[in-house]
C-alpha cells in the first residue's frame, strides 16, 4: 500500500495508537520502547503485514531532524543546572572525547574485519558513536530505578549533548569518503567551528528567547508554547546557516531556558514533554517503515560482531579514557560504560550516506540499524540488573524526580503567609516573573480590591494587593517577604 493524502491520516493515527499501546506494554515488561516502536513500523512496512511502501531517506532524514530538535529541546528544559553543574566537565568529556574515542576505536575495528576503506570504517564508527537518552531513562523509570550521585546527572548531560559531536564526525568523515584526497586535518577546523559557534549561539539565543517570552504580550496562554517552538527552530536554523552545530545550540538554549523564570513555564514544560514523546514515536515509526528486514538479515553476522565489540570494548574504552582526569569509583565507570544504548539518532545519521550516494551506504544503514537494535536489546533489558550488581542503584524507597516532575508536583506546602503590598514597594508595577522568586514558593492567590486573582508569571503587582504565599519552608516565606517589603527608597 502506498501512502496518499487520503489515507495517511488514518494509517498514521492507527500506527500512533498501536505505538502508545506498545509503549504501555514496554513499561510493564521492561522492554525498551524503541524496539516496540520500530517493530510497529516494520510490521506496517512493505515487507510486513501493513504493506506500506516507504523508501525515501530524504523524508526520513527531514522527520529525524525535526524530531531531534524537539527531543533535545525537551531534554534541555528538563536538565537541572544545580544537579548538572558538579559533573559538568564529566559530561562534556564524555560527550566529546568519549564519542571521539568510541568512534575511532570502532572504526579501526571495522576496517580490520571488513573490506571497508579506513574512511568508510570511521564513518560507520562515527554514526553509531552517540547514546540514546530516551531509551536509557524510559527503562530507568519503568523499573523505578534511582542511581547514586553523580551518575544520573552525568548520564543526562552526556546523552543530551553527545549527538552534536557524533553529527560533526559523521559529516566530516562522509566528506572524506566522497573526497579521499582531502586531508584528515580538515576535520579540526570544522570541529571547532561547529562546536564553538553552536555553544555560543545556543547561549545567546537562550538569553534572547527568555527576553522574548517574558516581554511579548500574547492574548492566549496556549500561544506561548507555539512561540517557544518558533524560537527553537530559529535557533537551530540560524546556527546551522552560519556553520555552527544546530543540535548543540538547541540543547544549550533549552538548558538555559529550563533554569530561568519564564511566563507560563508550566504550560511550556507540559507541551514539550508530550511533544518529545510524540516525536520519538513518529521518528521510530518512520525509521521502522524505511527498513527492509530482508536487507538486514545478510548483515546480521558482521552486525553482531560490531555490536559486541562496541559494547565490550569501544564504549568502555571511550568512557575510561575520557574520565581519566576525574575521580570516580571503578564500578560507576563500568556502569556508565554499560549505559551506552544506541537508538534513533544513529539510524537518522545513517541516512546521510544514503543521500550522498556512496557505494556502501545501504550496507552501512543496515549495519547501523542492526547494531542499534541489538544494543538496546542486550544493554537495555539488563540495565537495572547491572545497576544493582554494581551497587550503584539506590533503595526502592528513594525516589529520584526529574526537574519536570518536581516542577509539576502538587505536594502540599508547609508554610503560608499573607503579604500586603505597600505603595512604596519596589515590586509595584513589575511582573512576578521578574522578581527572582524562590523556587520553593508560589503566590497562590492575589486579593485585589473585591477581586481574587489566580496569578501567573505575567501578572503585575499593584499597590494594595494582598498576596497569599505558600512555601515548602518558613525560610522560603521569609525570602518572599523580603522581596515585597523592599521599598523604592532603599535602592
C-alpha positions as CSV (number, residue, x, y, z in Angstrom):
1,X,0.0,0.0,0.0
2,X,1.3,3.5,-0.9
3,X,0.7,6.4,1.4
4,X,-1.6,9.0,-0.1
5,X,-3.2,12.2,1.1
6,X,-6.5,10.3,1.5
7,X,-5.2,7.5,3.8
8,X,-2.1,9.0,5.5
9,X,-4.0,10.4,8.5
10,X,-5.9,7.2,9.0
11,X,-2.9,5.0,8.8
12,X,-0.8,7.4,10.8
13,X,-3.3,7.6,13.6
14,X,-3.6,3.8,13.8
15,X,0.1,3.4,13.9
16,X,0.4,6.1,16.6
17,X,-2.3,4.3,18.7
18,X,-0.6,0.9,18.4
19,X,2.7,2.5,19.4
20,X,1.2,4.0,22.5
21,X,-0.3,0.6,23.5
22,X,3.1,-1.0,22.8
23,X,4.8,1.7,25.0
24,X,2.5,0.8,27.8
25,X,3.4,-2.8,27.4
26,X,7.1,-2.0,27.5
27,X,6.8,-0.3,30.9
28,X,5.2,-3.4,32.3
29,X,7.7,-5.9,31.0
30,X,10.8,-3.7,30.8
31,X,11.2,-3.9,27.0
32,X,12.7,-0.7,25.6
33,X,10.1,1.4,23.8
34,X,12.5,1.9,20.9
35,X,12.2,-1.7,20.0
36,X,8.4,-1.8,20.1
37,X,8.0,1.5,18.1
38,X,10.5,0.2,15.4
39,X,8.7,-3.1,15.4
40,X,5.3,-1.5,14.7
41,X,6.9,0.5,11.9
42,X,8.5,-2.6,10.4
43,X,5.3,-4.6,10.6
44,X,3.4,-1.8,8.8
45,X,6.2,-1.6,6.2
46,X,6.4,-3.1,2.7
47,X,7.7,-6.4,4.0
48,X,5.2,-6.5,6.9
49,X,1.5,-7.1,7.3
50,X,0.7,-3.5,6.6
51,X,2.3,-3.4,3.1
52,X,3.1,0.3,3.3
53,X,5.8,1.2,0.7
54,X,8.2,3.8,2.0
55,X,11.7,4.1,0.7
56,X,12.5,7.9,0.8
57,X,15.6,8.5,3.0
58,X,15.3,12.3,2.4
59,X,11.8,12.4,4.0
60,X,13.1,10.2,6.9
61,X,16.0,12.5,7.4
62,X,13.8,15.5,7.5
63,X,11.5,13.9,10.0
64,X,14.5,12.8,12.0
65,X,16.0,16.4,12.2
66,X,12.6,17.9,13.2
67,X,12.1,15.1,15.8
68,X,15.6,15.5,17.2
69,X,15.0,19.2,17.7
70,X,12.0,18.5,19.9
71,X,13.7,15.6,21.8
72,X,16.9,17.6,22.5
73,X,15.0,20.8,23.5
74,X,12.7,18.8,25.8
75,X,15.8,17.2,27.4
76,X,17.4,20.5,27.8
77,X,14.3,22.0,29.5
78,X,14.3,19.1,31.9
79,X,18.0,19.4,32.8
80,X,18.5,20.8,36.3
81,X,21.6,23.0,36.3
82,X,22.1,22.7,40.0
83,X,22.5,18.9,39.8
84,X,24.4,19.0,36.5
85,X,26.9,21.7,37.5
86,X,29.1,19.4,39.8
87,X,29.5,16.9,36.9
88,X,29.7,19.5,34.1
89,X,33.2,18.6,32.9
90,X,32.5,14.8,33.3
91,X,29.6,15.2,30.9
92,X,31.4,17.4,28.5
93,X,34.4,15.0,28.4
94,X,32.1,12.0,27.8
95,X,30.1,13.8,25.1
96,X,33.2,14.9,23.2
97,X,36.3,12.8,23.9
98,X,34.2,9.8,24.8
99,X,32.4,9.9,21.5
100,X,35.7,10.6,19.6
101,X,37.4,7.6,21.2
102,X,34.4,5.3,20.7
103,X,34.1,6.3,17.0
104,X,37.9,5.9,16.5
105,X,38.2,2.5,18.2
106,X,35.1,1.1,16.5
107,X,36.2,2.5,13.1
108,X,39.6,0.8,13.3
109,X,37.9,-2.5,14.3
110,X,35.5,-2.3,11.3
111,X,38.5,-1.5,9.0
112,X,40.3,-4.7,10.2
113,X,37.3,-7.1,9.9
114,X,35.6,-5.8,6.8
115,X,36.6,-4.7,3.3
116,X,35.6,-1.1,4.1
117,X,38.2,1.6,3.5
118,X,39.5,3.4,6.6
119,X,37.3,6.5,5.9
120,X,34.2,4.3,5.4
121,X,35.0,2.4,8.6
122,X,35.5,5.7,10.6
123,X,32.2,7.0,9.1
124,X,30.4,3.9,10.4
125,X,32.0,4.3,13.8
126,X,31.0,8.0,13.9
127,X,27.4,7.2,13.0
128,X,26.9,4.9,16.0
129,X,29.1,6.7,18.5
130,X,26.4,8.6,20.4
131,X,24.0,7.2,23.0
132,X,20.2,7.4,23.2
133,X,18.8,9.2,26.3
134,X,15.2,8.2,25.6
135,X,15.9,4.5,25.7
136,X,18.0,4.8,28.8
137,X,15.6,6.7,31.0
138,X,12.5,5.0,29.8
139,X,13.9,1.8,31.3
140,X,15.1,3.5,34.4
141,X,11.6,4.9,35.0
142,X,9.9,1.6,34.2
143,X,12.0,-0.2,36.8
144,X,11.7,2.7,39.3
145,X,15.5,2.7,39.4
146,X,17.2,5.6,41.1
147,X,21.0,5.9,40.7
148,X,23.6,7.1,43.1
149,X,25.2,10.5,42.6
150,X,26.7,11.7,40.3
151,X,25.5,9.0,37.8
152,X,22.1,10.3,36.7
153,X,23.1,14.0,36.0
154,X,26.3,12.8,34.3
155,X,24.3,10.4,32.0
156,X,21.6,13.1,31.4
157,X,24.3,15.6,30.3
158,X,26.2,13.1,28.2
159,X,23.1,11.7,26.4
160,X,21.7,15.2,25.8
161,X,24.9,16.7,24.4
162,X,26.8,13.9,22.6
163,X,24.7,13.9,19.4
164,X,26.3,17.1,18.1
165,X,29.8,15.5,18.4
166,X,28.6,12.4,16.5
167,X,27.0,14.6,13.9
168,X,30.2,16.6,13.3
169,X,32.2,13.4,12.9
170,X,29.6,11.9,10.6
171,X,29.6,14.9,8.3
172,X,33.4,15.2,8.4
173,X,34.1,11.5,7.5
174,X,31.4,11.5,4.9
175,X,33.2,14.3,3.2
176,X,36.4,12.3,3.3
177,X,34.7,9.3,1.8
178,X,33.4,11.4,-1.0
179,X,36.8,13.2,-1.4
180,X,39.6,10.8,-0.3
181,X,42.3,13.1,-1.4
182,X,41.3,15.7,1.2
183,X,43.4,16.0,4.4
184,X,42.1,14.4,7.6
185,X,43.4,17.5,9.3
186,X,40.5,19.4,7.7
187,X,38.3,17.9,10.5
188,X,40.0,20.1,13.1
189,X,38.8,23.5,12.0
190,X,35.3,22.0,11.2
191,X,35.1,20.6,14.7
192,X,35.9,23.9,16.4
193,X,33.7,25.9,14.1
194,X,30.7,23.6,14.7
195,X,31.1,23.3,18.5
196,X,32.2,26.9,19.3
197,X,29.5,28.5,17.2
198,X,26.9,26.0,18.3
199,X,27.7,26.6,22.0
200,X,27.9,30.4,21.8
201,X,24.8,30.9,19.6
202,X,22.9,28.5,21.8
203,X,23.6,30.6,24.9
204,X,22.9,33.8,23.1
205,X,19.6,32.5,21.6
206,X,18.7,31.3,25.1
207,X,19.0,34.8,26.6
208,X,17.2,36.3,23.6
209,X,14.4,33.7,23.9
210,X,13.9,34.4,27.6
211,X,13.6,38.1,26.8
212,X,11.1,37.5,24.0
213,X,9.0,35.1,26.1
214,X,8.8,37.3,29.2
215,X,8.4,40.6,27.3
216,X,6.0,39.7,24.5
217,X,2.3,40.1,25.4
218,X,0.2,37.3,23.9
219,X,-3.5,37.3,24.4
220,X,-3.7,33.5,24.9
221,X,-1.6,31.3,27.2
222,X,-1.7,28.5,24.7
223,X,0.3,30.6,22.3
224,X,3.4,30.6,24.5
225,X,4.4,27.0,23.7
226,X,3.9,27.8,20.0
227,X,6.2,30.8,20.4
228,X,8.9,28.6,22.0
229,X,8.6,26.2,19.1
230,X,9.3,29.1,16.7
231,X,12.3,30.2,18.8
232,X,13.6,26.6,18.9
233,X,13.6,26.3,15.1
234,X,15.1,29.8,14.7
235,X,17.9,28.8,17.0
236,X,18.6,25.6,15.0
237,X,18.3,27.1,11.5
238,X,20.3,30.3,12.2
239,X,23.1,28.4,13.9
240,X,23.2,25.9,11.0
241,X,23.2,28.7,8.5
242,X,26.3,30.3,9.8
243,X,28.2,27.0,10.1
244,X,27.6,26.1,13.7
245,X,26.1,22.9,15.2
246,X,22.3,23.5,15.4
247,X,21.7,20.4,17.6
248,X,24.2,21.7,20.2
249,X,22.7,25.2,20.0
250,X,19.1,23.9,20.6
251,X,20.2,21.8,23.6
252,X,22.1,24.7,25.3
253,X,19.3,27.2,24.6
254,X,16.9,24.8,26.2
255,X,19.1,24.2,29.3
256,X,19.4,27.9,29.8
257,X,15.6,28.4,29.5
258,X,14.8,25.5,31.7
259,X,16.6,27.0,34.6
260,X,15.1,30.5,34.2
261,X,11.9,32.1,35.4
262,X,9.6,32.1,32.4
263,X,6.0,33.2,31.9
264,X,3.7,30.2,31.7
265,X,6.6,27.9,32.2
266,X,4.4,25.0,33.5
267,X,2.4,25.1,30.2
268,X,5.6,25.1,28.1
269,X,7.0,22.2,30.0
270,X,3.8,20.2,29.7
271,X,3.6,20.8,26.0
272,X,7.3,19.8,25.3
273,X,7.1,16.7,27.5
274,X,4.2,15.5,25.3
275,X,5.8,16.6,22.1
276,X,9.0,14.8,22.9
277,X,7.1,11.5,23.2
278,X,5.1,12.2,20.0
279,X,8.3,13.0,18.1
280,X,10.0,9.8,19.4
281,X,7.1,7.7,18.3
282,X,6.9,9.4,14.8
283,X,10.7,9.1,14.4
284,X,10.9,5.4,15.3
285,X,7.8,4.5,13.2
286,X,9.3,6.3,10.2
287,X,12.7,4.5,10.6
288,X,10.8,1.2,11.0
289,X,9.0,1.8,7.8
290,X,12.2,2.7,6.0
291,X,13.9,-0.6,7.0
292,X,13.5,-3.8,5.0
293,X,14.2,-6.8,7.2
294,X,15.3,-8.8,4.1
295,X,18.2,-6.5,3.7
296,X,19.1,-6.5,7.4
297,X,19.4,-10.4,7.6
298,X,22.5,-10.6,5.4
299,X,24.5,-8.2,7.6
300,X,23.4,-9.8,10.9
301,X,26.7,-11.7,11.3
302,X,29.0,-8.7,10.9
303,X,26.5,-6.5,12.7
304,X,26.6,-8.8,15.8
305,X,30.4,-8.8,15.8
306,X,30.5,-4.9,15.6
307,X,27.8,-4.7,18.3
308,X,29.6,-6.9,20.7
309,X,32.9,-5.0,20.1
310,X,31.1,-1.7,20.7
311,X,29.5,-2.9,24.0
312,X,32.5,-4.7,25.4
313,X,35.5,-2.7,24.1
314,X,34.8,0.5,22.2
315,X,32.3,2.1,24.6
316,X,34.3,1.2,27.8
317,X,37.4,2.5,26.1
318,X,35.8,5.8,25.3
319,X,34.4,6.1,28.8
320,X,37.5,5.2,30.7
321,X,39.8,7.4,28.6
322,X,37.5,10.4,28.8
323,X,37.1,10.1,32.5
324,X,40.8,9.6,33.3
325,X,41.2,13.2,34.7
326,X,38.3,12.7,37.2
327,X,38.0,10.9,40.4
328,X,35.2,8.3,40.2
329,X,34.8,4.8,41.5
330,X,35.5,1.9,39.2
331,X,32.0,0.4,39.4
332,X,30.5,3.8,38.4
333,X,32.7,4.0,35.4
334,X,31.7,0.4,34.4
335,X,28.0,1.3,34.8
336,X,28.4,4.4,32.6
337,X,30.1,2.2,30.0
338,X,27.2,-0.2,30.1
339,X,24.7,2.7,29.6
340,X,25.7,3.1,26.0
341,X,22.4,2.3,24.3
342,X,22.2,3.2,20.7
343,X,18.8,4.5,19.4
344,X,17.2,6.5,16.7
345,X,19.9,9.1,16.3
346,X,22.5,6.7,14.7
347,X,19.8,5.5,12.3
348,X,18.9,9.0,11.3
349,X,22.6,9.8,10.8
350,X,22.9,6.6,8.6
351,X,20.6,8.3,6.1
352,X,23.3,10.8,5.3
353,X,25.5,8.3,3.4
354,X,22.3,7.1,1.6
355,X,21.5,10.6,0.3
356,X,25.2,11.2,-0.6
357,X,25.1,8.0,-2.8
358,X,28.3,6.3,-1.6
359,X,28.7,2.7,-2.7
360,X,28.4,1.1,0.7
361,X,25.6,3.3,2.0
362,X,22.9,0.6,2.1
363,X,25.2,-1.8,3.9
364,X,26.2,0.9,6.4
365,X,22.5,1.8,7.0
366,X,21.5,-1.9,7.7
367,X,24.5,-2.5,9.9
368,X,23.7,0.6,12.0
369,X,20.1,-0.4,12.3
370,X,21.1,-3.9,13.5
371,X,23.7,-2.5,15.9
372,X,21.1,-0.1,17.4
373,X,18.5,-2.8,17.9
374,X,20.9,-5.3,19.4
375,X,22.4,-2.7,21.7
376,X,19.0,-1.8,23.1
377,X,18.1,-5.5,23.5
378,X,21.3,-6.5,25.2
379,X,22.0,-3.5,27.3
380,X,18.5,-2.1,27.7
381,X,17.0,-5.3,29.2
382,X,19.9,-5.8,31.6
383,X,20.3,-2.2,32.8
384,X,18.6,-2.5,36.1
385,X,20.3,-5.8,36.9
386,X,23.7,-4.4,36.2
387,X,23.0,-1.3,38.3
388,X,22.1,-3.5,41.3
389,X,25.0,-5.8,40.6
390,X,27.5,-2.9,40.7
391,X,25.7,-1.4,43.7
392,X,25.0,1.9,42.0
393,X,21.3,1.8,42.5
394,X,19.5,3.5,45.4
395,X,17.0,1.6,47.5
396,X,13.5,1.4,46.1
397,X,12.1,3.7,48.7
398,X,14.4,6.5,47.4
399,X,12.6,8.3,44.6
400,X,14.5,10.4,42.2
401,X,12.4,13.0,40.3
402,X,13.3,14.9,37.2
403,X,13.1,18.7,37.3
404,X,9.8,18.5,35.3
405,X,8.4,16.0,37.8
406,X,9.4,18.3,40.7
407,X,8.1,21.3,39.0
408,X,4.7,19.7,38.2
409,X,4.4,18.2,41.7
410,X,1.3,19.2,43.6
411,X,2.6,18.3,47.0
412,X,1.2,20.5,49.8
413,X,3.2,23.4,51.1
414,X,4.2,23.7,54.7
415,X,4.2,27.5,55.3
416,X,1.7,30.2,54.4
417,X,1.7,34.0,54.8
418,X,-0.4,37.0,53.7
419,X,1.6,39.9,52.5
420,X,0.2,43.3,51.8
421,X,1.9,45.4,49.1
422,X,2.8,48.9,50.3
423,X,2.7,51.9,47.9
424,X,6.4,52.4,48.1
425,X,7.3,48.8,47.5
426,X,9.9,48.2,44.7
427,X,7.8,45.3,43.3
428,X,4.8,47.6,42.4
429,X,4.4,47.6,38.6
430,X,6.7,44.6,38.0
431,X,5.7,41.2,36.7
432,X,6.1,38.2,39.0
433,X,8.5,36.5,36.6
434,X,10.9,39.5,37.0
435,X,11.1,39.3,40.9
436,X,13.6,36.5,41.3
437,X,11.1,34.4,43.2
438,X,12.4,31.5,45.3
439,X,11.8,28.1,43.6
440,X,10.2,26.6,46.7
441,X,7.5,29.3,47.0
442,X,4.4,30.3,45.0
443,X,1.8,33.0,45.1
444,X,-1.4,31.0,45.3
445,X,-3.8,34.0,45.1
446,X,-3.9,37.8,45.0
447,X,-6.7,39.7,46.6
448,X,-7.1,43.0,44.7
449,X,-10.0,45.0,46.0
450,X,-13.0,42.8,45.7
451,X,-11.4,40.5,43.2
452,X,-9.5,37.3,43.7
453,X,-6.9,36.6,41.1
454,X,-5.0,33.4,40.3
455,X,-1.6,34.8,39.2
456,X,0.9,33.6,36.6
457,X,4.3,34.9,35.6
458,X,2.9,37.8,33.6
459,X,0.8,39.1,36.4
460,X,1.9,42.6,37.6
461,X,2.0,43.5,41.2
462,X,-0.1,46.5,42.2
463,X,-0.2,48.7,45.4
464,X,-2.6,47.4,48.0
465,X,-2.5,43.8,46.7
466,X,-2.8,41.1,49.3
467,X,-0.7,38.1,48.4
468,X,-1.3,34.5,49.7
469,X,2.1,33.0,49.6
470,X,2.8,29.3,50.1
471,X,6.2,27.7,50.5
472,X,7.9,24.4,51.4
473,X,9.5,26.0,54.4
474,X,9.4,29.1,56.6
475,X,12.7,30.3,55.1
476,X,11.0,30.4,51.7
477,X,8.2,32.6,53.0
478,X,10.8,34.9,54.7
479,X,12.6,35.4,51.3
480,X,9.4,36.3,49.6
481,X,8.6,38.7,52.4
482,X,12.0,40.4,51.9
483,X,11.2,40.9,48.1
484,X,7.9,42.6,48.8
485,X,9.0,44.7,51.8
486,X,11.9,46.4,49.9
487,X,10.9,50.0,49.3
488,X,11.9,52.1,46.3
489,X,13.9,54.5,48.6
490,X,16.0,51.6,49.9
491,X,17.6,51.2,46.4
